[in-house]
Amino acid sequence: MARVKQYQNIDRLIQSINSITENRCSLSDEDVKILDEALKMLRDLKRKKGKTNQQILDVVVQVVVLISKFFEEDCDTNEDPE
């Protein structure tokens, strides 16, 4: 994947996370913490030059893991108790 394409994808991910934080009224403190950490990692990734494709991929995977925690917690609160 070309660097330009990688940075465009990172920018889109940053915009998407920003959209979630701006457009959702009832984020818990834990949700905000998770999303802020993901944003920080992505912004740091964009600033650092000379990263290998593997290093970029590793950071993106870490961000996806964080984001999945956000959605996991959200789904847990919407499940019917048995």
N, CA, C and O of each residue as an XYZ file, in Angstrom:
328
protein
N       0.855     -1.173      0.000
C       0.000      0.000      0.000
C       0.901      1.235      0.000
O       1.844      1.312      0.787
N       0.622      2.180     -0.857
C       1.415      3.394     -0.946
C       1.231      4.236      0.317
O       0.182      4.215      0.961
N       2.278      4.967      0.641
C       2.219      5.806      1.856
C       1.064      6.794      1.817
O       0.389      7.013      2.823
N       0.839      7.390      0.647
C      -0.246      8.367      0.536
C      -1.572      7.702      0.884
O      -2.381      8.264      1.622
N      -1.788      6.514      0.355
C      -3.020      5.773      0.635
C      -3.117      5.417      2.124
O      -4.193      5.502      2.717
N      -1.988      5.019      2.723
C      -1.976      4.711      4.154
C      -2.374      5.930      4.966
O      -3.200      5.829      5.873
N      -1.796      7.077      4.652
C      -2.104      8.283      5.412
C      -3.542      8.737      5.175
O      -4.165      9.286      6.084
N      -4.081      8.520      3.977
C      -5.483      8.839      3.729
C      -6.391      7.954      4.587
O      -7.380      8.426      5.149
N      -6.053      6.690      4.681
C      -6.842      5.770      5.509
C      -6.758      6.145      6.979
O      -7.759      6.092      7.693
N      -5.575      6.523      7.432
C      -5.407      6.958      8.824
C      -6.227      8.218      9.075
O      -6.888      8.338     10.106
N      -6.185      9.162      8.128
C      -6.983     10.384      8.256
C      -8.473     10.071      8.337
O      -9.191     10.669      9.138
N      -8.936      9.148      7.522
C     -10.360      8.767      7.553
C     -10.724      8.140      8.893
O     -11.803      8.394      9.430
N      -9.835      7.331      9.425
C     -10.096      6.712     10.723
C     -10.155      7.771     11.818
O     -11.014      7.710     12.697
N      -9.249      8.736     11.767
C      -9.265      9.844     12.733
C     -10.579     10.620     12.612
O     -11.206     10.937     13.623
N     -10.996     10.925     11.390
C     -12.252     11.657     11.183
C     -13.455     10.867     11.698
O     -14.376     11.437     12.282
N     -13.437      9.574     11.480
C     -14.550      8.733     11.940
C     -14.635      8.712     13.457
O     -15.725      8.818     14.019
N     -13.499      8.576     14.122
C     -13.492      8.577     15.589
C     -13.930      9.936     16.108
O     -14.689     10.016     17.074
N     -13.459     11.009     15.475
C     -13.893     12.351     15.872
C     -15.396     12.506     15.714
O     -16.052     13.126     16.551
N     -15.936     11.950     14.654
C     -17.371     12.025     14.422
C     -18.145     11.322     15.537
O     -19.176     11.817     15.991
N     -17.648     10.177     15.970
C     -18.301      9.451     17.070
C     -18.289     10.297     18.334
O     -19.310     10.408     19.014
N     -17.168     10.884     18.652
C     -17.067     11.647     19.899
C     -17.877     12.934     19.848
O     -18.372     13.392     20.878
N     -18.020     13.525     18.660
C     -18.752     14.786     18.548
C     -20.259     14.580     18.459
O     -21.024     15.426     18.923
N     -20.692     13.482     17.875
C     -22.113     13.305     17.575
C     -22.845     12.381     18.536
O     -24.035     12.116     18.359
N     -22.166     11.904     19.521
C     -22.834     11.009     20.462
C     -22.890     11.680     21.825
O     -21.860     12.033     22.399
N     -24.078     11.848     22.324
C     -24.288     12.614     23.551
C     -23.857     11.875     24.813
O     -23.327     12.483     25.743
N     -24.079     10.591     24.843
C     -23.968      9.879     26.111
C     -22.750      8.952     26.167
O     -22.878      7.760     26.442
N     -21.596      9.504     25.908
C     -20.381      8.694     26.045
C     -19.980      8.624     27.509
O     -19.959      9.633     28.212
N     -19.666      7.433     27.948
C     -19.176      7.291     29.315
C     -17.730      7.751     29.380
O     -17.080      7.947     28.353
N     -17.240      7.920     30.590
C     -15.836      8.311     30.755
C     -14.908      7.267     30.150
O     -13.879      7.610     29.569
N     -15.265      6.003     30.285
C     -14.445      4.920     29.727
C     -14.457      4.968     28.196
O     -13.428      4.745     27.558
N     -15.617      5.257     27.612
C     -15.705      5.391     26.156
C     -14.796      6.504     25.657
O     -14.048      6.328     24.696
N     -14.871      7.643     26.317
C     -14.050      8.789     25.924
C     -12.566      8.453     26.055
O     -11.763      8.817     25.195
N     -12.213      7.769     27.118
C     -10.821      7.379     27.335
C     -10.332      6.469     26.207
O      -9.227      6.651     25.695
N     -11.144      5.501     25.826
C     -10.781      4.564     24.761
C     -10.606      5.308     23.437
O      -9.614      5.113     22.736
N     -11.568      6.154     23.104
C     -11.502      6.878     21.837
C     -10.348      7.879     21.812
O      -9.692      8.044     20.783
N     -10.098      8.543     22.932
C      -8.971      9.478     23.013
C      -7.633      8.760     22.832
O      -6.733      9.272     22.167
N      -7.510      7.585     23.419
C      -6.277      6.805     23.273
C      -6.080      6.391     21.821
O      -4.964      6.448     21.304
N      -7.154      5.976     21.164
C      -7.064      5.600     19.750
C      -6.654      6.801     18.900
O      -5.807      6.677     18.015
N      -7.246      7.951     19.165
C      -6.888      9.167     18.427
C      -5.425      9.539     18.641
O      -4.723      9.905     17.698
N      -4.977      9.443     19.876
C      -3.582      9.774     20.185
C      -2.625      8.864     19.412
O      -1.634      9.326     18.845
N      -2.931      7.588     19.397
C      -2.066      6.639     18.693
C      -2.024      6.944     17.199
O      -0.959      6.889     16.585
N      -3.166      7.262     16.616
C      -3.217      7.554     15.182
C      -2.501      8.856     14.846
O      -1.798      8.943     13.839
N      -2.681      9.858     15.683
C      -1.996     11.144     15.437
C      -0.486     10.998     15.588
O       0.277     11.571     14.809
N      -0.059     10.241     16.577
C       1.375      9.980     16.740
C       1.922      9.224     15.539
O       3.035      9.489     15.086
N       1.149      8.297     15.031
C       1.563      7.516     13.869
C       1.783      8.413     12.660
O       2.735      8.220     11.903
N       0.911      9.384     12.481
C       1.053     10.298     11.337
C       2.274     11.205     11.471
O       2.891     11.569     10.469
N       2.618     11.564     12.683
C       3.737     12.486     12.902
C       5.092     11.827     12.718
O       6.043     12.470     12.273
N       5.183     10.573     13.050
C       6.475      9.890     13.019
C       6.788      9.420     11.607
O       6.025      8.660     11.011
N       7.902      9.871     11.085
C       8.345      9.482      9.750
C       9.259      8.272      9.862
O       9.830      8.012     10.921
N       9.393      7.545      8.783
C      10.332      6.440      8.737
C       9.822      5.133      9.316
O      10.604      4.218      9.580
N       8.528      5.043      9.513
C       7.959      3.789     10.029
C       7.856      2.781      8.891
O       7.576      3.138      7.746
N       8.082      1.541      9.222
C       7.915      0.482      8.230
C       6.433      0.146      8.097
O       5.627      0.505      8.956
N       6.087     -0.533      7.033
C       4.697     -0.949      6.844
C       4.232     -1.817      8.007
O       3.085     -1.710      8.440
N       5.108     -2.668      8.511
C       4.743     -3.541      9.631
C       4.466     -2.737     10.894
O       3.525     -3.043     11.625
N       5.274     -1.708     11.162
C       5.054     -0.869     12.330
C       3.726     -0.117     12.219
O       2.997      0.013     13.202
N       3.422      0.369     11.031
C       2.156      1.063     10.816
C       0.995      0.097     11.034
O       0.018      0.430     11.704
N       1.109     -1.085     10.471
C       0.071     -2.097     10.630
C      -0.123     -2.469     12.095
O      -1.257     -2.641     12.542
N       0.962     -2.596     12.842
C       0.868     -2.935     14.270
C       0.081     -1.877     15.043
O      -0.748     -2.211     15.891
N       0.339     -0.613     14.752
C      -0.372      0.466     15.445
C      -1.848      0.451     15.061
O      -2.716      0.616     15.919
N      -2.132      0.257     13.792
C      -3.527      0.222     13.340
C      -4.270     -0.942     13.995
O      -5.433     -0.799     14.371
N      -3.619     -2.071     14.131
C      -4.248     -3.217     14.806
C      -4.541     -2.871     16.266
O      -5.607     -3.212     16.778
N      -3.610     -2.202     16.937
C      -3.836     -1.786     18.323
C      -5.042     -0.846     18.414
O      -5.840     -0.941     19.347
N      -5.167      0.051     17.451
C      -6.297      0.982     17.434
C      -7.609      0.223     17.218
O      -8.611      0.514     17.872
N      -7.602     -0.740     16.310
C      -8.804     -1.538     16.057
C      -9.209     -2.306     17.322
O     -10.397     -2.430     17.619
N      -8.236     -2.813     18.053
C      -8.529     -3.507     19.312
C      -9.185     -2.542     20.300
O     -10.160     -2.899     20.962
N      -8.659     -1.335     20.400
C      -9.251     -0.330     21.296
C     -10.680      0.000     20.880
O     -11.584      0.043     21.714
N     -10.872      0.231     19.598
C     -12.201      0.588     19.104
C     -13.187     -0.561     19.321
O     -14.352     -0.330     19.644
N     -12.727     -1.777     19.147
C     -13.626     -2.911     19.374
C     -14.029     -2.991     20.844
O     -15.136     -3.437     21.149
N     -13.159     -2.571     21.758
C     -13.541     -2.509     23.181
C     -14.668     -1.496     23.376
O     -15.596     -1.726     24.152
N     -14.578     -0.387     22.672
C     -15.616      0.645     22.747
C     -16.962      0.062     22.328
O     -17.960      0.235     23.027
N     -16.991     -0.629     21.186
C     -18.248     -1.194     20.698
C     -18.693     -2.394     21.530
O     -19.889     -2.639     21.683
N     -17.736     -3.133     22.061
C     -18.050     -4.285     22.902
C     -18.790     -3.836     24.155
O     -19.796     -4.434     24.535
N     -18.293     -2.781     24.795
C     -18.940     -2.260     25.992
C     -20.317     -1.724     25.655
O     -21.259     -1.886     26.431
N     -20.440     -1.087     24.502
C     -21.715     -0.534     24.077
C     -22.725     -1.653     23.851
O     -23.889     -1.520     24.229
N     -22.300     -2.737     23.249
C     -23.195     -3.874     22.998
C     -23.566     -4.569     24.297
O     -24.702     -5.018     24.456
N     -22.632     -4.663     25.221
C     -22.912     -5.310     26.498
C     -24.023     -4.609     27.258
O     -24.818     -5.264     27.932
N     -24.089     -3.300     27.163
C     -25.104     -2.558     27.898
C     -26.471     -2.660     27.231
O     -27.487     -2.390     27.871
N     -26.512     -3.049     25.944
C     -27.776     -3.149     25.221
C     -28.356     -4.555     25.203
O     -29.458     -4.753     24.690
N     -27.652     -5.528     25.743
C     -28.139     -6.903     25.748
C     -29.213     -7.082     26.804
O     -29.206     -6.427     27.846
N     -30.136     -7.986     26.507
C     -31.179     -8.311     27.467
C     -30.617     -9.175     28.579
O     -29.923    -10.152     28.297
N     -30.890     -8.853     29.818
C     -30.429     -9.720     30.910
C     -31.223    -11.006     30.923
O     -32.424    -11.003     30.651
N     -30.568    -12.095     31.234
C     -31.254    -13.390     31.267
C     -31.442    -13.867     32.670
O     -32.002    -14.941     32.887
